[in-house]
Amino acid sequence: MLQALWAYRGFVLGTVRREFQLRYRNSLLGAAWTVLNPLAMILVYTVVFSQVMRARLPGTNSTFAYSIYLCAGVLTWGLFSEITIRAQGVFLDNANLLKKLNFPRLTLPVSVVATACLNFAIVFGLFTGFLVLTGNFPGLAYIALLPVLAIHVVFAIGLGISLGVLNVFFRDVGQLYGIVLQFWFWLTPIVYSPSILPARLRPLLELNPLTHLTTAYQTILVSGNWPDWESLGAVAVVAVLLCIFAARLFRKRSGEMVDEL
């Protein structure tokens, strides 16, 4: 699979470039929409939770603490949701291409991941600039974002490809995942701190892999501390196992997908 992807790297890069251009073609603001959409969401949540509800983070007095906490969760959640939502429909969306051309089908979800990471890099780069300008840059702990992001993306790839293959054979998968994703967002401590929940509910959050990833981002960006590597190690194992499952499922069913499409 890796050899095939490397041989078709030009196809992947061309797809990413073409999709990025098509998304903002005939748009007055162009790539600015990549920033404006998450910025609008963050602004709404900040106003509602921080001002109207007077939400505060325990142990923090910074003016921007809640906004940074929110950005750490919302922006990384956006990366995860974009990869998984687009990956679960990528084979259906490219059915005509799959029927007419012979090429490694895995290049399609890889292109989705590359595009999502490019969009994320633009937004998170601006967010990093905000941290620097407001004096809230986390310092050396910032480099810990790289392994956390790697685990996050691997988890999203494994889940996205698994859903993409299943969605070809069972079209309800895509509809069901949209509903699951809405609940998943609120079951992840993105707009609230786990400390506000009753003690009996907190262990349930620990079962959610994204809880550990989101908490890691927030620990790094809000407190400037290193994340809990032990909990992240468990998530990394889950992510790798999910990718292995996705690869086996893809290899087993890839030959049948064209007939099903």
C-alpha positions as CSV (number, residue, x, y, z in Angstrom):
1,M,0.0,0.0,0.0
2,L,2.8,2.4,0.9
3,Q,4.6,1.7,-2.3
4,A,1.4,2.4,-4.3
5,L,0.8,5.6,-2.5
6,W,4.4,6.8,-3.1
7,A,4.1,5.9,-6.8
8,Y,0.9,8.0,-7.0
9,R,2.1,10.9,-4.8
10,G,1.7,13.3,-7.7
11,F,-2.0,12.3,-8.0
12,V,-2.5,13.0,-4.3
13,L,-0.7,16.3,-4.3
14,G,-2.6,17.3,-7.5
15,T,-5.9,16.4,-5.9
16,V,-5.2,18.4,-2.8
17,R,-4.2,21.4,-4.8
18,R,-7.2,21.2,-7.1
19,E,-9.6,20.8,-4.3
20,F,-8.2,23.7,-2.4
21,Q,-8.5,25.9,-5.5
22,L,-12.1,24.7,-6.3
23,R,-13.3,25.3,-2.8
24,Y,-12.5,29.0,-3.0
25,R,-12.9,29.7,-6.7
26,N,-15.3,32.6,-7.5
27,S,-15.2,33.5,-3.8
28,L,-14.4,37.1,-2.9
29,L,-12.7,36.2,0.4
30,G,-11.0,33.1,-0.9
31,A,-9.1,31.1,1.7
32,A,-10.2,33.5,4.4
33,W,-13.2,31.3,4.8
34,T,-11.0,28.7,6.2
35,V,-10.4,31.1,9.1
36,L,-13.8,32.7,9.3
37,N,-15.9,29.6,9.9
38,P,-14.1,28.3,13.0
39,L,-13.6,31.9,14.2
40,A,-17.3,32.5,14.1
41,M,-17.9,29.3,16.1
42,I,-15.3,30.2,18.7
43,L,-16.7,33.7,19.0
44,V,-20.3,32.4,19.6
45,Y,-19.1,29.9,22.2
46,T,-16.9,32.4,23.9
47,V,-19.7,35.0,24.2
48,V,-22.3,32.4,25.3
49,F,-20.2,30.4,27.8
50,S,-17.7,33.0,29.0
51,Q,-19.8,36.2,29.1
52,V,-23.5,35.3,29.3
53,M,-23.0,32.2,31.5
54,R,-19.9,33.6,33.2
55,A,-18.0,30.4,32.7
56,R,-14.6,30.3,34.2
57,L,-11.8,27.8,34.2
58,P,-10.7,26.6,37.7
59,G,-7.3,27.9,38.7
60,T,-6.9,30.4,35.9
61,N,-7.2,34.2,35.9
62,S,-6.1,35.0,32.4
63,T,-8.4,37.1,30.3
64,F,-7.9,34.8,27.4
65,A,-7.8,31.5,29.3
66,Y,-11.3,30.4,28.3
67,S,-10.9,31.5,24.7
68,I,-7.6,29.5,24.4
69,Y,-9.2,26.5,26.1
70,L,-12.1,26.7,23.6
71,C,-9.8,27.1,20.6
72,A,-7.7,24.2,21.7
73,G,-10.8,22.0,21.6
74,V,-12.8,23.4,18.7
75,L,-9.9,23.7,16.2
76,T,-8.7,20.2,16.8
77,W,-12.2,18.8,16.8
78,G,-12.7,20.4,13.5
79,L,-9.6,18.5,12.1
80,F,-11.0,15.2,13.4
81,S,-14.5,15.8,12.2
82,E,-13.4,17.0,8.7
83,I,-11.2,13.9,8.2
84,T,-13.8,11.4,9.4
85,I,-16.9,13.0,7.7
86,R,-15.2,13.3,4.4
87,A,-13.4,10.0,4.6
88,Q,-16.7,8.1,5.3
89,G,-18.1,9.4,2.0
90,V,-15.0,9.6,-0.2
91,F,-15.6,6.3,-2.0
92,L,-19.2,7.2,-2.7
93,D,-18.4,10.7,-3.9
94,N,-15.8,9.3,-6.3
95,A,-17.8,6.4,-7.6
96,N,-17.5,7.4,-11.2
97,L,-13.7,7.8,-10.9
98,L,-13.4,4.4,-9.3
99,K,-15.4,2.7,-12.1
100,K,-13.4,4.3,-15.0
101,L,-9.8,4.4,-13.8
102,N,-7.5,1.9,-12.3
103,F,-5.5,3.5,-9.5
104,P,-4.8,2.8,-5.8
105,R,-8.1,3.6,-4.1
106,L,-6.3,4.4,-0.9
107,T,-5.1,7.6,-2.5
108,L,-8.6,9.1,-2.1
109,P,-8.8,9.0,1.7
110,V,-5.1,10.1,1.8
111,S,-6.0,13.1,-0.2
112,V,-8.8,13.9,2.2
113,V,-6.4,13.7,5.1
114,A,-3.8,15.9,3.4
115,T,-6.5,18.6,2.6
116,A,-7.8,18.6,6.1
117,C,-4.3,18.9,7.5
118,L,-3.6,21.8,5.2
119,N,-6.7,23.7,6.3
120,F,-5.9,23.0,9.9
121,A,-2.3,24.2,9.5
122,I,-3.6,27.6,8.2
123,V,-6.1,28.1,11.1
124,F,-3.8,26.8,13.8
125,G,-0.9,28.9,12.5
126,L,-3.1,32.0,13.0
127,F,-4.1,30.8,16.4
128,T,-0.4,30.4,17.3
129,G,0.2,34.0,16.2
130,F,-2.7,35.1,18.5
131,L,-1.0,33.2,21.4
132,V,2.3,35.0,20.7
133,L,0.7,38.5,20.4
134,T,-1.3,38.1,23.6
135,G,1.7,36.7,25.6
136,N,0.1,33.3,26.1
137,F,2.5,31.2,24.1
138,P,3.0,27.9,26.1
139,G,6.8,27.8,25.6
140,L,8.7,24.6,25.2
141,A,5.6,22.5,25.9
142,Y,4.4,23.6,22.4
143,I,6.5,20.9,20.7
144,A,4.4,18.3,22.5
145,L,1.6,19.2,20.1
146,L,3.3,17.3,17.4
147,P,3.0,13.8,18.9
148,V,-0.5,14.6,20.2
149,L,-1.5,15.7,16.7
150,A,0.0,12.6,15.2
151,I,-2.0,10.3,17.5
152,H,-5.1,12.4,16.7
153,V,-4.7,12.1,12.9
154,V,-3.9,8.4,13.0
155,F,-7.1,7.8,15.1
156,A,-9.1,9.8,12.6
157,I,-7.6,8.0,9.6
158,G,-8.4,4.6,11.0
159,L,-12.0,5.6,11.9
160,G,-12.5,7.4,8.6
161,I,-11.3,4.6,6.3
162,S,-13.3,2.0,8.3
163,L,-16.5,4.1,8.0
164,G,-15.7,4.8,4.3
165,V,-15.6,1.1,3.4
166,L,-18.6,0.2,5.5
167,N,-20.6,3.1,4.0
168,V,-20.2,1.6,0.5
169,F,-22.0,-1.5,1.6
170,F,-24.3,-0.1,4.2
171,R,-25.4,3.5,3.3
172,D,-27.0,4.1,6.7
173,V,-23.5,4.3,8.2
174,G,-23.0,7.8,6.9
175,Q,-26.3,9.1,8.2
176,L,-25.8,7.4,11.6
177,Y,-22.3,8.8,12.0
178,G,-23.6,12.3,11.6
179,I,-25.8,11.8,14.6
180,V,-23.1,10.1,16.6
181,L,-20.7,13.0,15.9
182,Q,-23.2,15.5,17.4
183,F,-23.4,13.5,20.7
184,W,-19.6,12.9,20.6
185,F,-18.9,16.6,20.5
186,W,-20.8,17.2,23.7
187,L,-19.4,14.1,25.4
188,T,-15.9,15.6,24.8
189,P,-14.7,18.4,27.2
190,I,-14.4,21.1,24.6
191,V,-16.7,23.9,25.8
192,Y,-16.7,22.8,29.4
193,S,-14.2,21.6,32.0
194,P,-14.7,18.1,33.3
195,S,-14.4,19.5,36.9
196,I,-17.9,20.9,36.6
197,L,-19.5,17.5,36.1
198,P,-20.6,15.3,39.0
199,A,-17.9,12.9,40.2
200,R,-19.9,9.8,39.1
201,L,-19.9,11.0,35.5
202,R,-16.2,11.8,35.1
203,P,-15.1,8.1,34.7
204,L,-17.4,7.9,31.6
205,L,-15.4,10.7,29.9
206,E,-12.3,8.6,30.4
207,L,-13.7,6.0,28.0
208,N,-13.7,8.6,25.2
209,P,-10.4,8.7,23.4
210,L,-11.0,12.3,22.3
211,T,-11.2,13.3,26.0
212,H,-7.6,12.4,26.5
213,L,-6.5,14.1,23.2
214,T,-8.5,17.3,23.9
215,T,-7.3,17.5,27.5
216,A,-3.7,17.2,26.2
217,Y,-4.2,20.1,23.8
218,Q,-5.8,22.2,26.6
219,T,-3.0,21.3,29.1
220,I,-0.3,22.4,26.6
221,L,-2.0,25.6,25.3
222,V,-3.7,26.9,28.4
223,S,-1.3,25.9,31.2
224,G,1.9,25.5,29.2
225,N,2.4,22.1,30.8
226,W,3.3,18.7,29.3
227,P,0.4,16.3,28.7
228,D,-0.3,13.0,30.5
229,W,1.8,10.7,28.3
230,E,0.4,7.6,29.9
231,S,-3.2,8.3,28.9
232,L,-2.0,9.3,25.5
233,G,-0.1,6.1,25.1
234,A,-3.4,4.2,25.6
235,V,-5.1,6.3,22.9
236,A,-2.1,5.7,20.6
237,V,-2.5,1.9,21.0
238,V,-6.2,2.3,20.1
239,A,-5.4,4.5,17.1
240,V,-2.9,2.0,15.7
241,L,-5.2,-1.0,16.2
242,L,-8.0,1.0,14.5
243,C,-5.7,1.7,11.6
244,I,-4.7,-2.0,11.3
245,F,-8.4,-2.9,11.3
246,A,-9.1,-0.3,8.6
247,A,-6.3,-1.5,6.5
248,R,-7.4,-5.1,6.7
249,L,-11.0,-4.2,6.0
250,F,-10.0,-2.1,3.0
251,R,-7.8,-4.8,1.5
252,K,-10.5,-7.4,2.0
253,R,-13.3,-5.3,0.5
254,S,-11.6,-3.0,-2.0
255,G,-12.2,-5.5,-4.9
256,E,-15.9,-5.6,-4.1
257,M,-16.4,-1.8,-3.7
258,V,-16.5,-1.1,-7.5
259,D,-19.3,-3.6,-8.0
260,E,-21.2,-2.3,-5.1
261,L,-20.9,1.3,-6.3
